[in-house]
Amino acid sequence: MAITLRSIALAGVSSAMLLGGIADASAGAFGIREQSTLAQGQAFAGAASGSGGVSSMFWNPAAVTMRPGWVTEQNLTFIGLSGHITPQAGTNPGFLPLGGSNDIGQGAIVPSGATSYQLNDRLWIGIQTGAPFGLVTKPRNVWAGELYGRSNRIFTLAFNPVIGFKVNEWLSVAAGPNIEYFRLTLRQAVPLPINPAVLPSSFLKGDSWGVGFTAGALITPRDGTIFGVGYRSSVHHDIEGSIGVPLLALAPLGGQVRANLNTPEKLSVGLTQAVSPVARVSLGFEWDNWSRLGTVGIVSKTRGVPVSFLPLNYKDGFTYSIGGEYDWSPALTVRAGVAYEESPIDVSNRSVRLPDNDRVNVSVGASYRWSEKLTLNVAYSHLFLDKGRILSGAGRDYNVQNIAFAGVAEGSADLVSVGFRYVFGDVAVPAAAPIIRKY
C-alpha cells in the first residue's frame, strides 16, 4: 500500500501532540484543573477568590497574601477516567472489522502544592507547583481507529514563584514567572502492506522548557466579601524530538523534528461571600484560550523545511461554577459544588486522539482541623461527560490515505483528592484577611 510522507508524519505528530481527551484530562482539552483539594470540594467555585486556600495561587497568585506566617498546602489527586470509542458501520474500509477501543482510560495521580511566607506586614513570597496539562490514553493495540492513535501521553510540570504585596486593607496584588516543562510521547499504527490485522507502530517523542507568568489581584470591599481575578499567560514551547517509523524503506521519515506550541492563557474570576459566621457561598468563572493553538507546524531539524502541520482549530473553553461550605464545628468544615464546562472540542475538531466534550462536575469535600498547625482535607468529584461524535480523515483531520474513521465517544470520571495544610512556627493571629475562614 502506498503511503505519503505527509500522511505518516502528520498522523504521528498530531496524535503525539494531543493525546486522547476522555482519559486523564479532567478539564477541557488536555488541561488539568486539580491543583487544590479545598477548591475541588466546591467544584473549583471561587478558586480565584481563595476558596482553595494557599493552593488558589494556581488561579490567582494574590492568594499568597491570604494567610499570615509560613503556611504550606500539599495535595494529591487520583484521576480515574473511563471511556471508550465505538466505531460506526463502514469505518476503516478495506480492513478487517477490528472493533472499538475498549476502555482507553488510564488512572493518573496528580501532585500539587503551594507555600506562602510572610516577610512583613505587606510583603509575601510563595511558590506553587503542579501539572497544568497532561493526558494518558491507551486503547487496545488493535482496533478500528489504530491509524489515528494507539497510545498517547502528555506530561507537564510547572514552578510558579510569586511575590505578593498588600497595597492596603482591601487590595492585594501578586505576580511571578511560570516555569514549565512539557513532554509528549505517541505511538500509532502505520498502514503498511505487512499484515493488515497487526500493523506496526510509529512513534514521536519530544520535550521542551518554557517560561510565562502569572498575575492577579484580590479585592475585599468589606468583611466577608472577596473578589479575585487571576491570569496565567501562554507558555511558548519549542518542542524538539524525533519521529520513528518501521522499515528501512521509510527511513527518510525518521529523524529529528521540532514544533512550536503555545499553551492557552487562563483567566479566572471568583467571588466568595460569607452568608453567616459559619457559612460561605462562592462563584467561579474560567476562560481558557485554547483557540490560540490554531495550526501547529512540524519542521525537520536537519533540512529546515516543513514536514507537515497539525490543524487543531480548537475553540475557547469556558467553565462556570457555584459552591458553598459550612463550618459544622470548630474542627470540621464541609463543602460541595457543581460546575459546567463548555469544552473547546466539538464535532468539528474531535478525533480519537482527543474525544473531549462538555461536562458537569459534581463535588463534595471536607476539612478536619487536627491541631492548631495541621488541617487535613479530602474531596471527591464525579464528571458527567456528554457523548461526542468523531469524524476523522477525509479532510476533517489529518488524512491517512483517505481512510476515514467515524464513531461515538463516551466516558465519565471519578476523582479523589487528599491534602493537608501545615503552619510552621508559632501560629500567627490572622490579620485583616480577604475572608474569614475556619478549617
C-alpha positions as CSV (number, residue, x, y, z in Angstrom):
1,M,0.0,0.0,0.0
2,A,1.4,3.4,-1.0
3,I,1.7,6.0,1.7
4,T,3.0,9.5,1.5
5,L,5.5,11.3,3.7
6,R,2.7,13.8,4.6
7,S,0.4,11.0,5.8
8,I,2.8,9.3,8.2
9,A,4.4,12.4,9.6
10,L,1.2,14.3,10.2
11,A,-0.5,11.2,11.6
12,G,2.3,10.6,14.0
13,V,2.8,14.2,15.2
14,S,-0.9,15.0,15.6
15,S,-1.6,12.1,17.9
16,A,1.5,12.8,19.9
17,M,0.7,16.4,20.4
18,L,-2.8,16.0,21.7
19,L,-3.4,12.6,23.2
20,G,-6.8,11.1,24.0
21,G,-9.1,13.5,25.8
22,I,-11.5,11.1,27.5
23,A,-8.8,9.7,29.6
24,D,-6.8,11.6,32.1
25,A,-7.7,15.2,31.4
26,S,-10.1,16.5,33.9
27,A,-10.5,19.9,32.3
28,G,-11.3,20.9,28.7
29,A,-8.9,19.5,26.0
30,F,-5.7,18.3,27.8
31,G,-5.9,20.8,30.8
32,I,-5.7,19.7,34.4
33,R,-7.6,21.7,37.0
34,E,-6.9,19.5,40.1
35,Q,-4.5,21.8,41.9
36,S,-6.3,22.2,45.3
37,T,-8.2,19.7,47.4
38,L,-10.1,22.5,49.1
39,A,-11.2,24.1,45.8
40,Q,-12.1,20.7,44.3
41,G,-14.6,20.2,47.1
42,Q,-16.6,23.2,45.7
43,A,-16.1,22.2,42.1
44,F,-13.5,25.0,42.0
45,A,-16.1,27.7,42.6
46,G,-14.3,30.7,44.0
47,A,-10.8,29.3,43.3
48,A,-9.7,32.7,42.2
49,S,-11.1,34.3,45.3
50,G,-9.3,32.0,47.7
51,S,-11.7,29.0,48.2
52,G,-8.7,26.8,47.5
53,G,-6.6,28.2,50.4
54,V,-3.0,28.9,49.6
55,S,-3.3,26.5,46.7
56,S,-5.5,29.1,45.0
57,M,-2.2,30.6,43.8
58,F,-2.7,28.4,40.7
59,W,-5.7,30.5,39.7
60,N,-4.7,33.8,41.4
61,P,-1.2,34.4,42.7
62,A,-2.5,37.1,45.0
63,A,-3.8,34.3,47.3
64,V,-0.3,34.2,48.6
65,T,-1.3,37.1,50.9
66,M,-4.3,35.4,52.4
67,R,-2.6,33.6,55.3
68,P,-0.2,35.1,57.9
69,G,3.1,33.5,58.8
70,W,4.6,30.5,57.0
71,V,2.0,28.1,55.5
72,T,2.2,25.1,53.1
73,E,-0.5,23.1,51.4
74,Q,0.2,19.8,49.6
75,N,-2.4,17.9,47.5
76,L,-2.6,14.5,45.8
77,T,-5.4,13.7,43.4
78,F,-6.3,10.4,41.8
79,I,-8.0,10.9,38.4
80,G,-9.8,7.7,37.4
81,L,-11.4,8.1,33.9
82,S,-13.3,5.5,32.0
83,G,-14.1,6.0,28.3
84,H,-14.5,4.1,25.1
85,I,-14.9,4.8,21.4
86,T,-17.4,2.8,19.4
87,P,-16.8,2.9,15.6
88,Q,-19.8,3.2,13.2
89,A,-20.6,0.8,10.4
90,G,-18.4,1.4,7.3
91,T,-15.4,2.7,9.3
92,N,-11.9,1.7,8.2
93,P,-12.9,0.4,4.7
94,G,-10.6,-2.2,3.2
95,F,-9.5,-3.5,6.6
96,L,-10.8,-6.2,8.9
97,P,-13.7,-5.3,11.3
98,L,-11.4,-4.5,14.2
99,G,-14.0,-3.2,16.6
100,G,-13.9,-0.5,19.2
101,S,-11.2,0.9,21.5
102,N,-12.3,-0.9,24.8
103,D,-11.6,1.3,27.8
104,I,-9.0,3.9,26.9
105,G,-8.9,5.3,30.4
106,Q,-5.6,5.2,32.4
107,G,-5.6,6.1,36.1
108,A,-3.3,9.0,37.0
109,I,-2.1,10.7,40.2
110,V,-1.6,14.4,40.1
111,P,0.5,16.1,42.9
112,S,0.4,19.8,43.5
113,G,1.4,22.2,46.3
114,A,1.7,25.8,47.4
115,T,3.7,27.5,50.1
116,S,3.4,31.1,51.3
117,Y,5.8,33.1,53.6
118,Q,5.0,36.5,55.1
119,L,8.1,38.7,55.1
120,N,6.4,41.7,56.8
121,D,3.0,43.4,57.2
122,R,2.7,44.0,53.4
123,L,5.0,41.6,51.6
124,W,4.7,37.8,51.0
125,I,6.7,35.4,48.8
126,G,5.5,31.9,47.7
127,I,5.7,29.1,45.2
128,Q,3.0,27.0,43.5
129,T,3.9,23.7,41.8
130,G,1.7,21.3,39.8
131,A,0.9,19.8,36.4
132,P,-1.3,22.3,34.4
133,F,-1.6,19.9,31.4
134,G,-1.4,16.1,31.0
135,L,-3.1,13.1,29.5
136,V,-2.6,9.3,29.3
137,T,-4.7,7.2,27.0
138,K,-4.3,3.7,25.7
139,P,-6.9,1.9,23.6
140,R,-6.3,-1.8,22.9
141,N,-3.4,-2.2,20.4
142,V,-5.5,-3.4,17.5
143,W,-8.8,-1.5,16.9
144,A,-10.6,0.3,14.1
145,G,-9.0,3.7,15.0
146,E,-5.5,2.5,15.4
147,L,-4.3,4.5,12.4
148,Y,-5.3,7.6,14.4
149,G,-4.0,6.6,17.8
150,R,-2.7,3.7,19.9
151,S,-1.1,5.2,23.0
152,N,-0.7,8.9,23.9
153,R,1.0,10.7,26.7
154,I,1.5,14.3,27.8
155,F,3.4,15.2,30.9
156,T,3.9,18.7,32.3
157,L,5.4,20.2,35.5
158,A,5.2,23.9,36.4
159,F,7.0,26.0,39.0
160,N,5.5,29.4,39.8
161,P,7.3,31.5,42.4
162,V,5.4,34.7,43.2
163,I,5.7,37.9,45.2
164,G,2.6,39.3,46.8
165,F,2.0,42.9,48.1
166,K,-0.8,44.0,50.3
167,V,-1.5,47.6,49.0
168,N,-4.0,48.3,51.7
169,E,-6.7,46.6,53.8
170,W,-8.9,45.9,50.7
171,L,-6.4,45.3,47.9
172,S,-3.6,42.7,47.4
173,V,-1.7,42.1,44.2
174,A,0.9,39.5,43.1
175,A,2.8,38.2,40.1
176,G,5.6,35.8,39.2
177,P,7.3,33.8,36.5
178,N,5.8,30.4,35.4
179,I,8.5,27.9,34.5
180,E,7.0,24.9,32.7
181,Y,8.3,21.6,31.4
182,F,6.4,19.8,28.6
183,R,6.9,16.3,27.3
184,L,4.9,14.2,24.9
185,T,5.0,10.6,23.5
186,L,3.0,9.0,20.8
187,R,2.5,5.6,19.3
188,Q,0.1,4.7,16.5
189,A,-0.4,2.2,13.7
190,V,1.1,2.7,10.2
191,P,-0.8,1.3,7.2
192,L,2.0,-0.8,5.7
193,P,1.4,-3.9,3.5
194,I,2.7,-6.4,6.1
195,N,-0.3,-7.8,7.9
196,P,-3.5,-5.6,7.9
197,A,-4.6,-7.3,11.2
198,V,-1.3,-6.4,13.0
199,L,0.1,-3.2,11.8
200,P,3.4,-1.8,13.0
201,S,3.6,1.4,15.1
202,S,5.3,4.7,14.5
203,F,6.3,7.0,17.4
204,L,7.0,10.6,18.2
205,K,8.8,11.9,21.3
206,G,9.7,15.4,22.3
207,D,10.0,17.8,25.2
208,S,10.6,21.5,26.0
209,W,11.1,24.1,28.7
210,G,9.2,27.3,28.5
211,V,8.5,30.4,30.6
212,G,5.4,32.5,31.1
213,F,4.0,34.5,34.0
214,T,1.0,34.7,36.4
215,A,-0.6,37.8,37.9
216,G,-3.6,38.6,40.0
217,A,-5.5,40.7,42.5
218,L,-7.7,40.2,45.5
219,I,-10.3,42.9,46.4
220,T,-12.0,42.9,49.8
221,P,-14.6,45.7,49.8
222,R,-15.9,44.6,53.2
223,D,-15.5,41.9,55.8
224,G,-16.8,38.5,54.5
225,T,-16.7,39.5,50.8
226,I,-13.8,38.8,48.5
227,F,-13.4,39.2,44.7
228,G,-10.5,37.8,42.9
229,V,-9.1,37.9,39.3
230,G,-6.1,35.8,38.2
231,Y,-4.3,35.4,34.9
232,R,-1.9,32.6,33.7
233,S,-0.1,33.6,30.5
234,S,0.5,31.4,27.5
235,V,3.8,29.5,27.6
236,H,5.7,29.2,24.3
237,H,7.4,25.7,23.8
238,D,10.0,25.0,21.2
239,I,9.4,21.2,21.2
240,E,12.4,19.2,20.0
241,G,12.1,15.5,19.4
242,S,12.2,12.6,17.0
243,I,9.9,10.7,14.7
244,G,10.4,7.0,14.0
245,V,8.6,4.7,11.6
246,P,9.2,1.0,10.8
247,L,11.0,-0.4,7.7
248,L,14.2,0.9,6.1
249,A,12.3,2.0,3.0
250,L,10.7,4.7,5.1
251,A,13.9,5.8,6.8
252,P,13.6,9.4,5.4
253,L,10.6,9.8,7.6
254,G,12.5,9.3,10.7
255,G,14.9,11.7,12.5
256,Q,14.8,14.9,14.4
257,V,11.9,17.4,14.2
258,R,10.7,20.5,16.0
259,A,7.4,22.2,16.6
260,N,6.2,25.4,18.2
261,L,3.3,25.1,20.6
262,N,1.8,27.9,22.7
263,T,-0.3,26.7,25.7
264,P,-3.6,28.6,26.3
265,E,-3.9,31.6,28.6
266,K,-6.3,31.2,31.5
267,L,-8.4,34.0,33.1
268,S,-10.0,33.1,36.4
269,V,-12.6,35.2,38.2
270,G,-14.0,34.3,41.7
271,L,-16.4,35.7,44.3
272,T,-16.8,34.4,47.8
273,Q,-19.4,35.8,50.2
274,A,-20.0,34.9,53.8
275,V,-23.7,34.5,54.4
276,S,-23.3,33.8,58.2
277,P,-20.5,33.4,60.6
278,V,-20.2,29.7,59.7
279,A,-21.3,29.6,56.0
280,R,-19.9,30.9,52.7
281,V,-21.0,30.8,49.1
282,S,-18.6,31.0,46.1
283,L,-19.0,31.6,42.4
284,G,-16.4,31.0,39.7
285,F,-15.7,31.6,36.0
286,E,-12.7,30.4,33.9
287,W,-11.8,31.2,30.3
288,D,-9.1,29.2,28.6
289,N,-7.8,30.5,25.3
290,W,-7.5,27.1,23.5
291,S,-8.2,28.8,20.2
292,R,-4.7,30.2,20.2
293,L,-3.2,26.8,19.4
294,G,-4.5,27.1,15.8
295,T,-2.4,25.1,13.4
296,V,0.9,23.7,14.6
297,G,3.6,23.3,12.0
298,I,6.1,20.4,12.1
299,V,9.6,21.1,10.8
300,S,12.6,18.8,10.0
301,K,15.6,19.9,12.0
302,T,18.1,18.5,9.6
303,R,16.5,20.0,6.4
304,G,14.8,23.0,8.0
305,V,11.7,22.6,5.9
306,P,8.1,21.9,6.9
307,V,7.3,18.3,7.1
308,S,3.6,18.6,7.9
309,F,1.2,20.6,10.1
310,L,-1.4,19.9,12.7
311,P,-4.8,21.7,12.3
312,L,-6.1,21.8,15.8
313,N,-8.5,24.7,15.4
314,Y,-9.9,24.5,18.9
315,K,-12.5,26.9,20.3
316,D,-12.1,28.7,23.6
317,G,-13.2,26.8,26.8
318,F,-15.5,28.3,29.5
319,T,-16.3,27.0,33.0
320,Y,-19.0,28.2,35.3
321,S,-19.2,27.0,39.0
322,I,-21.1,27.5,42.2
323,G,-20.3,26.1,45.6
324,G,-20.5,26.6,49.3
325,E,-19.1,25.5,52.6
326,Y,-20.3,25.2,56.2
327,D,-18.4,25.0,59.5
328,W,-20.1,22.0,61.1
329,S,-18.0,22.5,64.2
330,P,-14.8,24.4,65.1
331,A,-12.9,21.4,63.8
332,L,-14.9,20.3,60.8
333,T,-15.9,22.1,57.6
334,V,-17.9,20.5,54.9
335,R,-18.3,21.8,51.3
336,A,-20.0,21.0,48.0
337,G,-20.2,22.4,44.5
338,V,-21.2,22.0,40.9
339,A,-19.7,23.2,37.7
340,Y,-20.4,23.2,33.9
341,E,-17.7,23.3,31.4
342,E,-18.0,24.2,27.7
343,S,-15.2,22.2,26.1
344,P,-13.1,23.6,23.3
345,I,-13.7,20.4,21.4
346,D,-16.8,19.7,19.3
347,V,-17.7,17.6,16.3
348,S,-15.8,19.9,14.0
349,N,-12.4,19.1,15.7
350,R,-13.0,16.0,17.7
351,S,-10.8,13.0,17.0
352,V,-9.8,9.6,18.6
353,R,-6.8,11.5,20.0
354,L,-8.9,13.9,21.9
355,P,-12.6,12.9,22.1
356,D,-13.4,15.5,24.7
357,N,-16.8,17.1,25.2
358,D,-18.9,19.3,27.5
359,R,-19.1,18.1,31.1
360,V,-20.8,18.6,34.5
361,N,-18.7,18.4,37.7
362,V,-20.4,17.5,41.0
363,S,-18.1,17.6,44.0
364,V,-18.1,17.3,47.8
365,G,-15.3,17.8,50.3
366,A,-14.4,18.3,54.0
367,S,-11.6,19.6,56.2
368,Y,-10.7,18.5,59.7
369,R,-8.6,20.7,61.9
370,W,-6.4,18.1,63.6
371,S,-4.5,20.8,65.6
372,E,-3.6,24.5,65.5
373,K,-0.9,23.7,63.0
374,L,-2.3,20.8,60.9
375,T,-5.5,20.6,58.8
376,L,-6.5,17.5,56.8
377,N,-8.5,17.9,53.6
378,V,-10.4,15.5,51.3
379,A,-12.6,15.8,48.2
380,Y,-14.5,13.7,45.7
381,S,-15.8,14.6,42.3
382,H,-17.7,12.9,39.5
383,L,-17.6,14.2,36.0
384,F,-20.5,13.5,33.6
385,L,-19.2,13.8,30.1
386,D,-21.6,14.2,27.1
387,K,-21.3,11.7,24.3
388,G,-19.4,13.0,21.3
389,R,-19.4,12.1,17.6
390,I,-16.0,11.6,15.9
391,L,-15.3,12.2,12.2
392,S,-11.6,11.8,11.3
393,G,-10.0,11.7,7.9
394,A,-11.3,13.0,4.5
395,G,-10.0,16.5,5.2
396,R,-11.5,16.9,8.7
397,D,-8.5,15.7,10.5
398,Y,-5.1,14.5,9.2
399,N,-5.8,12.1,6.3
400,V,-4.3,8.6,6.2
401,Q,-4.7,7.5,2.6
402,N,-8.4,8.6,2.7
403,I,-9.1,6.1,5.4
404,A,-11.9,7.7,7.4
405,F,-13.0,6.9,10.9
406,A,-16.4,7.6,12.3
407,G,-17.5,6.8,15.8
408,V,-19.0,7.8,19.1
409,A,-17.0,8.5,22.3
410,E,-18.4,8.5,25.8
411,G,-17.0,8.5,29.2
412,S,-17.1,9.6,32.8
413,A,-14.6,10.2,35.6
414,D,-14.2,9.8,39.4
415,L,-11.6,12.0,41.2
416,V,-10.4,11.6,44.8
417,S,-8.1,14.2,46.3
418,V,-6.4,14.3,49.7
419,G,-4.2,17.0,51.2
420,F,-3.1,18.9,54.2
421,R,-2.2,22.4,55.4
422,Y,0.6,22.9,57.9
423,V,1.5,26.1,59.7
424,F,5.2,26.4,60.6
425,G,6.4,28.2,63.7
426,D,4.1,30.0,66.1
427,V,0.5,30.2,64.9
428,A,0.0,33.8,63.9
429,V,-3.1,35.7,64.8
430,P,-4.8,36.4,61.4
431,A,-4.5,40.0,60.3
432,A,-7.2,41.6,58.2
433,A,-7.7,38.9,55.6
434,P,-9.8,38.7,52.4
435,I,-12.3,36.3,54.1
436,I,-12.9,34.8,57.5
437,R,-12.5,31.1,57.3
438,K,-12.3,28.2,59.7
439,Y,-10.9,24.7,58.9
